């Protein structure tokens, strides 16, 4: 690998087989590509022995790549990513790669036009599958993800999420708790003891997820970090897009935030097409800061203790078309920010927190909080679904002090409380031709 990088413009062809290795020296020449044969056991497998730090780094030059291989570990990783793109790399490509048992998956720092294509990330120990995070004067300018699957599987069928771990509490196999900043699943029915599970068990490849932690008469299996998210757009990251991708499990599907919180650091321009979030513990999509989120033909559903979509008030600019938001614990969509356009959105069977009833309606299909401003909601369907029942409070809800909104031509049938709620004044709050 070092020799190929020294030559520059070289393609190293790695045959089928298992290659034991430590972290590679950074690939830092133009057009150096490491290409294997297939991306799972039986193909080209690079199995890393370093517990910390990034395993593969693409840096400084243009058109580098890692393709068609399986990146795993022998050890319990404690930091770093499977692949890091950094130091102003240009047009780096990660293609047809599977990464298992790493701390984090793909970390994209100072770079331009990175492509991550047809990749799989599973069994992560850390906090993200893919992250776009730049720095002042060294941003992330263009990151494209296409056909990505990110998943930390549950071992057992899902039970109830019980919140923070509690001593001497009955649990059933499949139940989930939060403890030590991590999510755990009960491996047997019983009662908790007096000491909460905290540290990730196991020491070698895969045992982190299969080693039970005994707790009273029950035991727990590690699932993931309580902060694990599939895709993060953070400070100084611009023009990130994700298409035909599935973000399953974990804490969040897509999260936008501004951890630098500087005058010029806010992330901008996220585009999604056919992006799915499913069975996240908390929100499927969460926008905490920044500007401009565009999504089309998505599916954001079945959050276990959160919402399908949340826009916090520091974020502005949302456009969502033709997306289905279904079966979430709280609201389908919760809007607290400004500049929102929803068209053709379908929101149904949310407010799952109400359980089996008989009382329903605690949360809504599409809800605008008191801080929401400048919204257009047209041609949406909130309440009815093919199963023919609704449990949401209102299909479309505007808090009393929300302002500058238009709601027209929406079908808001078969909700528990009603179709529409909002203080219409005919000037800055207009509702017309909605079927309730």
C-alpha positions in Angstrom: 0.0 0.0 0.0 2.8 2.4 0.9 4.6 1.6 -2.4 1.4 2.2 -4.4 1.0 5.6 -2.7 4.6 6.4 -3.4 4.2 5.7 -7.1 1.0 7.8 -7.2 -1.8 7.0 -9.7 -1.4 3.3 -8.8 -4.2 0.9 -8.2 -3.4 -1.8 -5.7 -5.5 -5.0 -6.4 -6.0 -7.0 -3.2 -7.0 -10.6 -3.8 -9.6 -12.6 -1.8 -8.4 -13.4 1.6 -7.9 -12.2 5.2 -5.3 -9.5 5.8 -4.3 -8.8 9.4 -3.1 -5.2 9.7 -2.7 -2.1 11.9 -3.7 1.3 10.9 -2.4 2.2 7.4 -0.2 5.2 6.7 -2.2 7.9 5.1 -2.9 7.5 1.4 -1.6 11.0 0.2 -0.9 10.8 -3.5 -3.2 11.5 -6.4 -5.3 8.7 -7.8 -4.1 6.0 -5.4 -6.8 3.3 -5.1 -6.9 0.2 -3.1 -9.4 -2.3 -4.7 -10.4 -5.6 -3.3 -12.7 -8.4 -4.4 -16.1 -8.3 -2.8 -17.0 -6.8 0.6 -17.7 -9.6 3.0 -16.2 -12.8 4.4 -14.9 -14.8 1.5 -13.9 -11.6 -0.3 -11.1 -9.2 0.6 -11.1 -8.6 4.3 -8.8 -6.1 6.1 -9.0 -6.9 9.8 -7.4 -4.2 12.0 -5.6 -4.7 15.3 -5.3 -1.0 16.4 -7.8 -0.2 19.2 -7.7 3.6 18.7 -7.3 6.1 15.8 -8.5 6.0 12.2 -7.8 2.8 10.3 -7.6 4.2 6.7 -7.0 7.8 5.8 -7.4 9.4 2.4 -5.7 12.8 2.5 -4.3 15.8 0.7 -4.7 14.8 -3.0 -7.3 14.0 -5.5 -9.3 10.9 -6.7 -8.1 8.5 -4.1 -10.2 5.5 -3.2 -11.0 2.4 -1.3 -13.2 -0.2 -3.0 -14.8 -3.6 -2.8 -13.5 -4.8 0.6 -14.6 -5.7 4.1 -13.1 -3.6 6.9 -13.4 -5.4 10.3 -11.4 -5.6 13.5 -9.8 -8.1 15.8 -10.1 -5.9 18.9 -12.6 -3.7 20.8 -12.1 -0.3 19.2 -12.2 2.7 21.5 -11.9 5.6 19.1 -11.5 6.6 15.4 -13.2 5.7 12.2 -12.9 2.9 9.7 -12.1 5.5 7.0 -11.2 9.1 7.4 -11.2 11.7 4.6 -9.2 14.7 5.5 -6.5 17.4 4.7 -8.4 18.9 1.8 -8.7 15.6 -0.2 -10.6 16.1 -3.5 -13.0 13.7 -5.0 -12.2 10.8 -2.7 -14.4 7.7 -3.2 -15.4 5.0 -0.8 -17.3 2.4 -2.9 -18.8 -1.0 -2.1 -17.2 -1.2 1.3 -18.6 -2.8 4.4 -17.4 -1.7 7.8 -18.2 -3.8 10.9 -17.2 -3.5 14.6 -15.5 -0.1 14.3 -15.9 2.8 16.7 -17.2 5.0 13.9 -17.7 4.4 10.2 -16.7 7.1 7.7 -15.4 10.5 9.0 -15.3 13.2 6.4 -13.3 16.3 7.4 -11.7 19.0 5.3 -12.4 17.9 1.7 -14.4 18.5 -1.4 -16.7 16.3 -3.5 -16.3 13.1 -1.5 -18.5 10.2 -2.7 -19.6 7.3 -0.5 -21.4 4.8 -2.7 -23.1 1.4 -2.1 -21.7 0.9 1.4 -22.8 -0.9 4.6 -22.0 0.0 8.2 -23.0 -2.3 11.0 -22.2 -3.0 14.7 -20.7 0.4 15.6 -19.4 1.1 19.1 -19.2 4.9 18.8 -21.5 7.8 17.9 -21.8 8.0 14.1 -22.0 6.0 10.9 -20.9 8.9 8.6 -20.0 12.4 9.8 -19.3 15.6 7.8 -17.4 18.0 10.1 -15.1 20.7 8.8 -13.2 23.6 10.5 -12.8 27.3 9.9 -11.1 27.7 6.5 -11.2 23.9 6.0 -14.8 23.0 5.3 -16.6 20.0 3.8 -17.7 21.1 0.4 -19.9 18.5 -1.2 -20.5 15.1 0.3 -22.7 12.6 -1.6 -24.0 9.3 -0.1 -25.9 6.9 -2.3 -27.2 3.5 -1.4 -26.0 3.4 2.2 -27.2 1.0 4.8 -26.4 1.8 8.5 -27.6 -0.6 11.1 -26.9 -1.8 14.7 -29.3 -4.8 14.9 -31.3 -5.8 17.9 -30.8 -9.4 18.8 -34.3 -10.0 20.0 -37.7 -8.8 18.8 -38.3 -5.3 20.2 -39.9 -5.0 23.6 -40.6 -1.8 25.5 -38.2 1.1 25.9 -38.1 1.5 29.7 -36.0 4.7 29.7 -33.1 5.0 32.2 -32.1 1.8 34.0 -33.7 1.3 37.4 -32.8 -1.1 40.2 -35.0 -4.0 41.2 -37.3 -3.6 38.2 -39.0 -6.4 36.2 -38.0 -6.6 32.6 -38.9 -8.9 29.7 -36.7 -10.3 27.0 -36.3 -7.7 24.3 -36.9 -4.6 26.5 -34.5 -1.7 26.1 -32.9 0.6 28.7 -30.4 3.5 28.7 -27.5 3.2 31.0 -23.9 4.6 31.0 -24.7 6.5 27.8 -25.5 3.3 26.0 -28.6 1.3 25.0 -29.0 -2.2 26.3 -31.5 -5.0 25.4 -32.7 -7.6 27.9 -31.4 -11.0 27.0 -33.7 -12.8 29.4 -36.8 -12.1 31.4 -36.2 -11.3 35.1 -35.5 -8.4 37.5 -32.7 -6.0 37.6 -30.3 -6.0 40.5 -28.5 -3.0 42.1 -25.6 -2.3 39.6 -26.4 -0.9 36.2 -24.7 -2.1 33.0 -22.2 0.6 31.8 -19.1 -0.6 30.1 -19.2 -2.3 26.7 -18.4 -6.0 27.3 -16.2 -8.3 25.3 -12.6 -7.8 24.0 -12.4 -9.4 20.6 -14.2 -9.1 17.3 -17.9 -9.3 17.7 -18.0 -10.3 21.3 -19.0 -6.7 22.3 -22.5 -7.5 21.0 -22.8 -11.1 22.1 -21.4 -11.1 25.7 -24.2 -10.8 28.3 -23.9 -8.5 31.2 -25.5 -10.2 34.2 -27.8 -7.9 36.3 -29.8 -9.5 39.1 -31.9 -12.3 37.5 -31.8 -10.7 34.1 -28.9 -9.9 31.7 -28.2 -7.3 29.0 -26.7 -7.2 25.6 -25.0 -4.0 24.3 -26.9 -2.5 21.4 -25.2 0.9 20.7 -24.3 4.3 22.1 -27.3 6.3 23.2 -25.8 9.0 20.9 -25.3 6.9 17.8 -26.6 8.5 14.6 -26.4 7.2 11.1 -25.5 10.5 9.3 -24.3 13.8 10.9 -24.0 17.1 9.1 -22.0 19.3 11.5 -20.2 22.7 11.5 -18.6 23.9 8.3 -20.3 21.2 6.2 -22.0 22.3 3.0 -24.0 20.5 0.3 -24.4 17.1 1.8 -26.8 14.7 0.1 -28.1 11.2 0.8 -30.2 9.1 -1.7 -31.6 5.6 -1.7 -30.2 5.0 1.8 -31.5 3.2 4.9 -30.7 4.4 8.4 -32.0 1.7 10.8 -31.8 1.6 14.6 -29.4 3.7 16.6 -30.4 6.9 18.4 -31.0 9.1 15.4 -31.2 8.7 11.6 -30.1 12.1 10.3 -28.9 14.9 12.6 -27.8 18.4 11.7 -26.1 20.5 14.3 -23.5 23.2 14.8 -21.1 22.1 17.5 -18.6 24.9 16.7 -21.4 27.6 17.2 -19.3 30.2 15.5 -20.5 33.1 13.4 -19.8 31.3 10.1 -19.9 27.7 11.1 -23.5 26.7 10.6 -24.0 23.8 8.2 -26.1 24.4 5.1 -27.8 22.6 2.2 -28.8 19.0 2.9 -30.6 17.1 0.2 -32.3 13.7 0.5 -34.1 11.5 -1.9 -35.7 8.2 -0.8 -34.0 8.4 2.6 -35.4 6.0 5.2 -35.1 6.1 9.0 -36.6 3.2 10.8 -36.7 2.1 14.5 -34.4 4.8 15.7 -34.6 5.2 19.5 -35.2 8.9 19.3 -35.9 11.2 16.3 -35.6 9.9 12.8 -34.6 13.3 11.4 -33.5 16.1 13.7 -32.5 19.6 12.7 -30.9 21.5 15.6 -29.1 24.3 13.7 -28.2 25.5 10.3 -30.1 26.2 7.1 -31.8 24.5 4.2 -33.1 20.9 4.4 -34.7 19.4 1.3 -36.2 15.9 1.2 -38.3 14.0 -1.3 -39.9 10.5 -1.3 -38.6 9.5 2.1 -39.9 7.2 4.9 -39.3 8.3 8.5 -41.0 5.9 10.9 -41.3 3.8 14.0 -39.1 5.8 16.4 -39.2 4.1 19.7 -39.1 7.1 22.0 -39.0 10.2 19.7 -40.5 11.9 16.7 -40.4 11.2 13.0 -39.0 14.7 12.3 -38.0 17.6 14.4 -36.9 21.1 13.4 -35.7 23.2 16.3 -36.0 26.9 16.3 -32.4 27.8 15.4 -32.8 26.0 12.1 -34.4 27.7 9.1 -35.5 26.4 5.7 -37.2 23.1 5.3 -38.8 21.6 2.2 -40.4 18.1 2.3 -42.3 16.5 -0.6 -44.0 13.1 -0.9 -42.6 11.7 2.3 -44.3 9.1 4.6 -44.0 9.7 8.3 -45.5 6.7 10.1 -45.8 5.1 13.5 -43.6 7.3 15.6 -43.7 7.5 19.4 -44.6 11.2 19.7 -45.4 13.5 16.8 -45.0 12.6 13.2 -43.5 16.1 12.5 -42.7 18.7 15.2 -41.8 22.2 13.7 -40.3 24.8 16.0 -38.3 26.8 13.4 -39.1 28.9 10.3 -39.3 28.7 6.5 -41.1 25.4 6.2 -42.8 24.0 3.1 -44.6 20.7 3.2 -46.3 19.2 0.1 -47.7 15.8 -0.3 -46.5 14.6 3.1 -48.4 11.6 4.5 -48.4 11.3 8.3 -50.3 8.5 10.1 -50.5 6.3 13.2 -48.1 8.5 15.2 -48.7 9.1 18.9 -47.7 5.5 19.6 -46.9 6.7 23.2 -50.6 6.3 23.8 -50.2 2.5 23.7 -53.2 0.4 23.3 -55.6 3.1 24.5 -58.4 3.6 25.1 -57.2 7.2 25.3 -55.4 8.5 22.2 -54.5 11.9 20.8 -51.6 13.0 23.0 -49.5 13.9 19.9 -50.2 15.1 16.4 -49.5 14.1 12.9 -47.9 17.5 11.9 -47.4 19.9 14.7 -46.2 23.5 14.6 -45.0 24.9 18.0 -45.6 28.5 19.2 -42.2 29.5 17.8 -42.9 28.4 14.2 -43.0 31.0 11.5 -43.5 31.2 7.8 -44.9 27.8 6.8 -46.9 26.4 3.8 -48.7 23.1 4.1 -50.4 21.9 0.9 -51.8 18.7 -0.4 -50.8 16.7 2.7 -52.6 13.7 4.1 -52.5 13.3 7.9 -54.5 10.9 9.9 -55.9 8.3 7.5 -53.8 5.3 6.5 -54.4 2.0 4.6 -55.3 0.2 7.9 -58.1 2.7 8.3 -57.5 4.1 11.8 -56.0 7.1 13.4 -54.6 7.6 16.8 -53.0 11.1 16.4 -54.6 14.1 18.2 -54.9 16.5 15.2 -53.8 15.8 11.7 -52.5 19.3 11.4 -51.9 21.5 14.5 -50.7 25.1 14.8 -50.0 26.4 18.3 -51.8 29.7 19.2 -48.8 32.0 18.7 -47.4 30.4 15.6 -47.7 32.9 12.7 -47.4 33.5 9.0 -48.7 30.2 7.8 -50.9 28.9 5.0 -52.7 25.5 5.1 -54.6 24.6 2.0 -55.9 21.5 0.3 -55.0 19.0 3.0 -56.9 15.8 3.8 -57.0 15.5 7.6 -59.5 12.8 8.2 -59.7 10.1 10.9 -57.6 11.6 13.7 -58.5 11.1 17.3 -59.2 14.7 18.3 -59.8 16.4 15.0 -58.5 17.2 11.6 -57.2 20.8 12.0 -56.4 23.2 14.9 -55.1 26.7 14.4 -56.0 30.3 15.1 -57.0 31.5 11.6 -57.1 35.3 11.1 -57.3 35.5 7.3 -54.2 37.6 6.9 -51.1 36.0 8.4 -52.8 32.7 9.2 -54.8 31.2 6.4 -56.6 27.9 6.2 -58.7 26.9 3.2 -60.1 23.8 1.4 -58.9 21.4 4.0 -61.0 18.2 4.4 -61.5 17.5 8.1 
